[in-house]
Amino acid sequence: MRESERTGEYPAPGAQDAKPESDEAHSAFTPPLGVPLPPPPEPEGSAFAPPSGASATAPAPPPAFTPPEGIPVVRLARDAPWQDRMRAMLRMPVAERPAPETAEKAEAEGPPVPRILDLTLRIGELLLAGGEGAEDVEAAMFGVAHAYGLDRVEPTVTFTLLSITYQPSLVEDPVSASRTVRRRGTDYTRLAAVYRLIDDITAHEATLEDAYRALAEIRRNRHPYPGWLLTLAAGVLAGAASMLVGGGPTVFAAAAVGAMLGDRLAWLCAGRGLPEFYQFVSAAMPAAALGVLITLFGHHLPGGGHVKSSAVITGGLYALIPGRALVAGVQDGLTGFYITASARLLEVLYLIIGIVFGVSMVLYVGVTVGAQLHPEEALGAFHDPPVQLLAAMVLTLAFAVLLQCERGVLPVVTLNGGVAWVTYGSLTQQGRLNAIAATAVAAGLVGLFGQLLSRYRYASALPYVTAAIGPLLPGSATYFGLLAFTQGRQVQGVASLAKAVALALAVAIGVNLGGEIARMVIRVPLGAGPRRAAKRTRGF
């Protein structure tokens, strides 16, 4: 078929000498004048219909200027190939190109994407606010979204922001949603309830409405322990920690009173809206003040000069060191979430600075008024191993109560803390191993057992791990570093604080390594082979 017959375009009389707009604007053969043209056939495969008012047999020449009535709307034929449609648009001036017409889509039955994304974000918010690692939060969000039929999802977790993107297909627009975590709270009972909900969702035992109702009930539930019991647990934790470093009954009572006063003072500051930094400054001061008072007036107490003020202050520090945030920050860094890890470690740094500030002020005042604080006062570790093992287990139990763990978890966590302390003591006393290496090995066992227990119960590993590392936290090294700085011995202070940092990192890395070993030995039920780690750069 000739091109003129295919397109239906014919030259106007007298326009043969005009230069065509393109090579395909006119036919290669023009009939002589006077010879009637054959009737044009029906257009086949035209890119678009001719404008209204134009004759098919004798179309009007294009006007030199825009007509007063405007340029007629050009509607592209939907059944034409894309090459024809795009070519027709390219040959038109930019100002005259028609807007693309979107095809009307038939409403199809599908999952309610916005509600699924909202539920996924709310679940991730509870996990992140409860202290869960970024990798575990992303895994939970993946599980919820996939369970409700959203395959192309991409969750992103940072320290305060959760976002998720769903793309139905490669040709459809993605849907994104985000949520900000503004308040954080430690309640491992709530965390366990969220994990049970995720387990029901991934097992397809909970509809979307059931999940929303369960999530609302989880948010409404009160904490499992009253406030007075939490304050008492803080005192018991500090007293048990003082016995770990050689304290007796008097030291136990003094450390417990100091920790409970600090806890109440921190609650008072929180109720007045003060930032968390100042809450830690306030909580660190009573224990240090009691230690100074014991140094000044200890001869009036039972036991006389044998009461160790260093054990009192060390016990108070054990109750304040942010071990949970430290472990989570190091875990995020080791798993590749560097932004979240940096934010968590910066949070730990601020909290530790608050503790240092509160204790240092009290110690400086004590040294000024004549308190004889002796850094060479040895902490009597392992003088009575059974008593100190009992103290380590009591410390773990009190720490678990402070973290709001479920009642059924408390015996297992207490036993895990005892195993950690026995391992650390055996390696340092019998094996003559360095304290940092012994701490890493003991923390590795804690992480291993915690991960195995969490897999057995289909729950988070945090309730089984965080409290169990309590006896391994570097309370004494932190105290002696602060004391050395207060007395003007900067070299010893830097060395002691460096040891405290090394011990804290050993705890965090050991916990993470133990968890990774547990994941390596557990077979994946999907049959997809071993878990692949993120690819790392090699220095280039």
C-alpha positions in Angstrom: 0.0 0.0 0.0 1.3 3.4 -0.8 2.2 5.8 2.0 -0.4 8.4 1.0 -3.1 5.8 1.0 -2.0 4.4 4.4 -1.9 7.7 6.2 -4.7 9.4 4.3 -2.6 12.6 3.8 -2.8 14.2 0.3 -1.2 17.4 -0.9 -3.2 20.5 -1.4 -3.4 21.9 -5.0 -0.4 24.0 -5.8 1.5 22.7 -2.8 3.6 20.2 -4.8 6.6 22.6 -5.0 6.6 23.2 -1.3 9.2 21.3 0.7 7.6 18.6 2.8 8.0 18.7 6.6 9.6 15.3 6.5 10.5 12.4 4.1 7.2 10.7 4.8 5.0 13.8 4.6 4.1 13.2 0.9 3.9 10.2 -1.3 6.8 9.5 -3.7 4.3 9.4 -6.7 1.9 12.3 -7.3 -0.8 11.8 -10.0 -0.9 14.4 -12.9 -3.3 17.3 -12.7 -6.7 16.7 -14.0 -6.7 13.0 -13.1 -9.2 12.3 -10.3 -7.8 10.8 -7.3 -9.1 7.4 -6.2 -11.3 7.3 -3.1 -9.1 6.8 -0.1 -9.5 3.6 1.8 -10.3 3.4 5.4 -7.3 4.4 7.5 -5.4 1.4 8.9 -3.2 1.8 11.9 -3.3 5.6 11.9 -1.4 7.1 14.8 -4.3 9.4 15.6 -7.6 10.5 14.1 -7.6 13.6 11.9 -8.8 16.9 13.4 -12.5 17.6 13.2 -13.5 19.7 10.2 -10.7 18.4 8.0 -11.7 16.5 4.8 -10.1 13.2 4.2 -10.1 13.8 0.4 -8.8 17.4 0.4 -7.3 18.2 3.8 -6.7 21.9 4.5 -3.1 23.0 4.7 -1.7 23.6 8.2 -2.2 27.2 9.2 0.7 29.5 9.5 -0.5 30.7 12.9 -2.5 29.3 15.7 -6.1 29.6 14.8 -8.4 31.7 17.0 -10.4 28.6 18.1 -7.2 27.0 19.3 -5.4 23.8 18.4 -7.7 20.8 18.2 -7.2 18.1 20.7 -5.2 15.2 19.4 -6.2 11.8 20.7 -3.8 9.0 20.1 -5.2 5.6 19.2 -4.8 3.3 22.1 -4.4 0.2 19.9 -1.5 1.7 17.9 2.0 0.4 18.5 4.1 2.5 20.8 6.5 3.3 17.9 3.7 5.0 16.0 2.4 6.9 18.9 5.8 8.2 20.0 6.9 9.1 16.4 3.7 11.1 15.9 4.3 13.0 19.1 8.0 13.6 18.3 7.0 15.2 15.0 4.7 17.6 16.6 5.9 20.9 18.3 6.5 20.6 22.0 3.7 23.0 22.8 1.2 21.1 20.7 1.9 17.6 22.0 -1.1 16.0 23.7 -0.9 15.0 27.3 -0.5 11.2 27.7 -3.8 9.5 28.4 -3.6 7.1 31.3 -5.4 3.8 30.8 -8.3 3.2 33.0 -7.6 0.2 35.3 -10.2 -2.1 36.4 -10.5 -2.4 40.2 -8.9 -5.6 41.2 -9.2 -7.4 44.5 -6.0 -7.1 46.4 -4.6 -6.6 49.9 -5.3 -3.2 51.6 -1.8 -1.9 51.2 -2.0 1.3 53.3 -3.4 -0.6 56.3 -0.8 -3.4 56.0 2.0 -0.8 55.8 0.6 1.1 58.8 0.4 -2.1 60.9 3.9 -3.1 59.9 5.3 0.3 60.9 3.4 0.2 64.3 4.9 -3.2 65.1 8.4 -2.0 64.1 8.0 1.1 66.3 7.2 -1.0 69.4 10.2 -3.3 68.7 12.6 -0.4 68.1 11.4 1.6 71.1 11.9 -1.5 73.2 15.6 -1.7 72.4 15.5 -4.4 69.6 18.3 -4.3 67.1 17.8 -2.8 63.7 18.3 -6.0 61.8 15.7 -7.9 63.9 13.2 -5.0 63.5 13.6 -5.2 59.7 13.2 -9.0 59.8 10.0 -8.6 61.7 8.6 -6.0 59.4 9.5 -8.2 56.4 7.6 -11.1 58.0 4.5 -9.1 58.7 4.3 -7.6 55.2 4.9 -10.9 53.4 2.4 -12.7 55.6 -0.3 -10.3 54.3 0.7 -10.7 50.6 3.1 -7.8 50.1 6.2 -9.2 48.4 8.0 -6.2 47.0 8.6 -4.4 50.3 11.7 -2.6 51.5 11.8 -1.6 55.2 14.4 0.8 56.4 15.3 1.3 60.1 17.3 4.0 61.7 17.6 5.2 65.3 14.4 7.3 65.3 12.8 6.7 61.9 11.0 3.7 60.4 10.0 3.6 56.7 8.7 1.0 54.3 8.2 1.1 50.6 6.0 -1.3 48.6 6.1 -1.5 44.8 3.2 -3.6 43.4 5.1 -4.2 40.1 7.9 -2.8 38.0 5.4 -0.6 36.1 3.3 0.7 39.1 4.1 3.5 41.4 5.6 2.6 44.8 3.8 3.3 48.0 5.8 4.6 50.9 5.0 5.2 54.6 7.1 6.2 57.6 6.9 6.6 61.3 9.0 8.3 63.9 10.0 6.8 67.3 9.8 9.6 69.8 9.6 7.8 73.1 11.6 4.8 74.3 10.8 2.5 77.2 12.1 -0.8 78.5 9.4 -3.3 78.9 10.4 -6.8 77.8 6.9 -8.2 78.6 5.5 -5.9 76.0 8.3 -6.9 73.6 7.5 -10.6 74.1 3.8 -9.9 73.4 4.7 -8.2 70.1 6.8 -11.2 69.1 3.9 -13.6 69.8 1.7 -11.4 67.6 4.3 -11.5 64.8 4.4 -15.3 65.2 0.6 -15.5 64.8 0.7 -13.2 61.8 3.4 -15.1 60.0 1.6 -18.4 60.7 -1.5 -16.9 59.0 -3.5 -17.3 62.2 -4.4 -13.6 62.7 -6.3 -11.5 60.2 -5.5 -7.8 59.7 -8.3 -6.7 62.0 -7.3 -9.3 64.6 -3.7 -8.0 64.5 -4.9 -4.4 65.0 -7.0 -5.4 68.0 -4.1 -7.3 69.5 -1.7 -4.5 68.9 -4.1 -2.0 70.6 -4.3 -4.4 73.6 -0.6 -4.6 73.8 -0.3 -0.8 74.0 -3.0 -0.6 76.6 -1.5 -3.2 78.9 0.2 -1.9 82.1 3.7 -2.8 83.1 3.9 -6.1 85.0 5.6 -4.7 88.1 4.5 -1.7 90.2 6.8 1.3 90.7 7.8 0.5 94.3 9.0 -3.0 93.2 11.1 -1.4 90.5 12.7 0.9 93.0 13.3 -2.0 95.4 14.9 -4.0 92.5 17.3 -1.1 91.8 18.4 -1.2 95.4 18.8 -5.0 95.4 20.8 -4.8 92.2 23.2 -2.2 93.6 23.6 -4.1 96.9 24.3 -7.4 95.1 26.8 -5.6 92.8 28.6 -4.3 95.9 28.9 -7.8 97.2 30.5 -8.9 93.9 33.4 -6.5 94.7 33.9 -7.6 98.3 31.2 -5.7 100.2 29.5 -7.0 103.3 26.1 -6.5 104.8 26.7 -2.9 105.7 27.9 -2.1 102.2 24.9 -4.0 100.8 22.5 -1.8 102.8 24.3 1.5 102.0 24.5 0.7 98.2 20.8 -0.3 98.2 19.8 2.9 99.9 21.9 5.0 97.6 20.5 3.3 94.5 16.9 3.6 95.6 17.4 7.3 96.4 18.9 7.8 93.0 16.0 6.0 91.3 13.4 8.1 93.1 15.4 11.3 92.2 15.6 10.3 88.6 11.8 9.6 88.5 11.3 13.1 90.0 13.4 14.7 87.3 11.6 12.7 84.6 8.2 13.9 86.0 9.4 17.5 85.7 10.3 16.9 82.0 14.1 17.0 82.4 16.1 15.2 79.6 17.5 11.8 80.3 21.0 13.1 80.7 20.1 15.1 83.8 18.2 12.1 85.1 21.4 10.1 85.1 23.3 12.9 86.7 20.8 12.9 89.5 20.6 9.1 89.9 24.4 8.9 90.2 24.8 11.4 93.0 23.2 9.6 96.0 25.3 6.4 95.9 28.5 8.5 95.5 27.4 10.7 98.4 26.8 7.7 100.6 30.3 6.4 99.7 31.8 9.7 100.8 29.8 9.8 104.0 31.0 6.3 104.9 34.6 7.4 104.3 34.1 10.3 106.6 32.1 8.7 109.4 32.6 5.0 108.7 34.2 4.3 112.1 30.8 4.8 113.7 29.2 2.0 111.6 29.3 -1.7 112.3 32.6 -3.0 111.1 34.4 0.2 111.6 37.1 1.0 109.1 36.5 -2.2 107.2 33.5 -0.7 105.4 34.7 -0.1 101.8 33.2 3.1 100.3 34.5 2.0 96.9 32.2 -1.0 96.9 29.2 1.3 97.7 29.9 3.6 94.8 30.7 0.7 92.5 27.3 -0.9 93.3 25.5 2.3 92.5 27.3 2.5 89.2 26.2 -1.0 88.3 22.6 0.0 88.5 23.2 2.9 86.0 25.5 1.7 83.3 23.4 1.5 80.1 24.3 -2.1 79.1 21.2 -2.6 77.1 21.9 0.3 74.7 25.6 -0.6 74.5 24.9 -4.1 73.4 22.3 -3.0 70.9 24.6 -0.3 69.5 27.5 -2.7 69.0 25.2 -5.3 67.5 23.9 -2.8 64.9 27.4 -1.9 64.0 28.5 -5.5 63.5 25.5 -6.3 61.4 26.0 -3.3 59.0 23.6 -0.7 60.4 26.2 1.9 60.9 23.9 5.0 61.2 21.8 3.3 63.9 24.8 2.0 65.6 26.4 5.5 65.7 23.3 7.0 67.2 23.0 4.3 69.8 26.6 4.6 70.8 26.3 8.3 71.0 23.3 7.8 73.3 25.5 5.6 75.5 28.2 8.2 75.5 25.9 10.9 76.7 24.4 8.7 79.5 27.9 7.7 80.7 29.0 11.3 80.6 25.9 12.1 82.8 27.0 9.4 85.3 30.6 10.7 85.2 29.4 14.2 85.8 27.2 13.3 88.8 29.8 11.0 90.5 32.7 13.4 89.8 30.9 16.3 91.4 30.3 14.4 94.6 33.8 12.9 94.7 35.3 16.3 94.2 33.3 17.7 97.1 34.3 14.7 99.2 38.0 15.1 98.5 37.7 18.8 99.2 36.2 18.2 102.7 38.9 15.7 103.6 37.4 12.3 102.6 40.2 9.7 102.2 39.2 7.8 99.1 41.9 5.2 98.4 42.2 3.9 94.8 44.5 1.2 96.1 41.6 -0.2 98.1 41.4 -3.6 96.6 38.0 -4.9 95.7 37.7 -8.3 97.2 36.5 -10.4 94.4 36.4 -14.2 94.8 37.3 -14.2 98.4 34.1 -16.2 98.9 33.0 -17.6 95.5 29.6 -19.2 96.7 28.5 -15.8 98.2 29.6 -14.0 95.1 27.9 -16.5 92.8 24.7 -15.9 94.8 25.2 -12.2 94.5 25.6 -12.5 90.7 22.4 -14.4 90.4 20.5 -11.9 92.6 21.9 -9.1 90.6 20.7 -10.7 87.4 17.2 -11.3 88.9 16.9 -7.7 90.0 18.1 -6.5 86.6 15.5 -8.7 84.9 12.8 -7.1 87.1 14.0 -3.6 86.2 13.7 -4.6 82.5 10.1 -5.7 83.0 10.8 -9.3 81.9 7.9 -11.8 82.1 7.7 -13.8 85.3 8.3 -17.1 83.5 11.6 -15.8 82.1 13.1 -14.8 85.4 14.4 -18.2 86.5 16.0 -18.9 83.1 17.6 -15.5 83.0 18.9 -15.8 86.6 20.5 -19.2 85.7 22.1 -17.7 82.6 23.6 -14.9 84.7 25.1 -17.4 87.1 26.7 -19.3 84.2 28.2 -16.1 83.0 29.7 -15.3 86.4 31.1 -18.9 86.9 32.7 -18.8 83.5 34.3 -15.4 84.1 35.5 -16.4 87.6 36.9 -19.7 86.4 38.8 -18.1 83.5 40.3 -15.3 85.5 41.1 -17.2 88.8 41.9 -20.7 87.6 42.9 -20.1 84.0 44.7 -16.8 84.7 43.1 -15.3 81.6 43.0 -11.6 81.0 39.8 -10.0 82.4 38.9 -8.6 79.0 39.2 -12.0 77.2 37.4 -13.7 80.1 34.6 -11.2 79.8 34.2 -11.8 76.1 34.1 -15.6 76.5 31.5 -15.3 79.3 29.4 -12.8 77.3 29.6 -15.2 74.3 28.1 -18.0 76.4 25.3 -15.6 77.4 24.6 -14.7 73.8 24.7 -18.3 72.7 22.3 -19.5 75.4 20.1 -16.5 75.0 19.7 -17.0 71.2 19.0 -20.8 71.7 16.4 -20.0 74.3 14.8 -17.4 72.1 14.6 -19.8 69.2 13.1 -22.4 71.4 10.4 -20.1 72.6 10.0 -18.1 69.4 10.7 -14.8 71.2 13.2 -12.0 71.3 16.7 -12.8 72.7 16.9 -9.5 74.6 15.1 -10.8 77.8 17.5 -13.7 78.0 20.7 -11.7 77.3 20.5 -8.2 78.6 19.9 -9.0 82.3 22.4 -11.9 82.3 25.3 -9.6 81.3 24.7 -7.5 84.4 27.5 -9.1 86.5 30.0 -8.5 83.7 29.5 -4.8 83.4 32.6 -2.7 84.2 31.4 -0.8 87.3 34.6 -1.0 89.3 36.9 0.1 86.5 34.6 3.1 85.8 34.7 4.1 89.5 38.4 4.0 89.8 38.9 6.0 86.6 36.6 8.7 88.0 38.3 8.7 91.3 41.8 9.0 89.7 40.6 12.0 87.7 39.2 13.6 90.8 42.5 13.2 92.7 44.5 14.7 89.8 46.0 11.4 88.5 45.1 11.7 84.9 47.3 8.9 83.6 45.8 6.3 85.9 42.3 7.7 85.2 42.7 7.3 81.4 44.1 3.8 81.8 41.2 2.8 84.1 38.5 4.3 81.9 40.1 2.7 78.8 39.9 -0.7 80.6 36.2 0.0 81.3 35.5 0.8 77.6 37.4 -2.4 76.6 35.3 -4.5 79.0 32.1 -3.0 77.8 33.0 -3.7 74.2 34.0 -7.2 75.1 30.6 -7.7 76.6 28.8 -6.4 73.6 31.0 -8.2 71.0 30.8 -11.5 73.0 27.0 -11.4 73.1 26.8 -10.7 69.4 29.3 -13.5 68.6 27.4 -16.0 70.7 24.2 -15.1 68.9 25.8 -15.5 65.5 27.2 -18.9 66.5 23.8 -20.0 67.5 22.4 -18.9 64.1 25.1 -20.8 62.3 24.4 -24.1 64.0 20.6 -23.8 63.7 19.3 -25.2 60.4 17.1 -22.8 58.4 13.6 -24.5 58.0 13.2 -22.9 54.5 15.8 -25.1 52.9 17.4 -22.1 51.3 21.0 -22.9 52.5 23.1 -20.9 55.0 22.4 -17.3 55.7 24.5 -14.9 53.6 26.2 -12.0 55.3 26.4 -8.6 53.8 29.3 -8.1 51.4 32.0 -5.9 52.9 34.6 -3.8 51.2 38.2 -4.9 51.2 40.0 -1.6 51.5 39.3 -0.2 48.0 
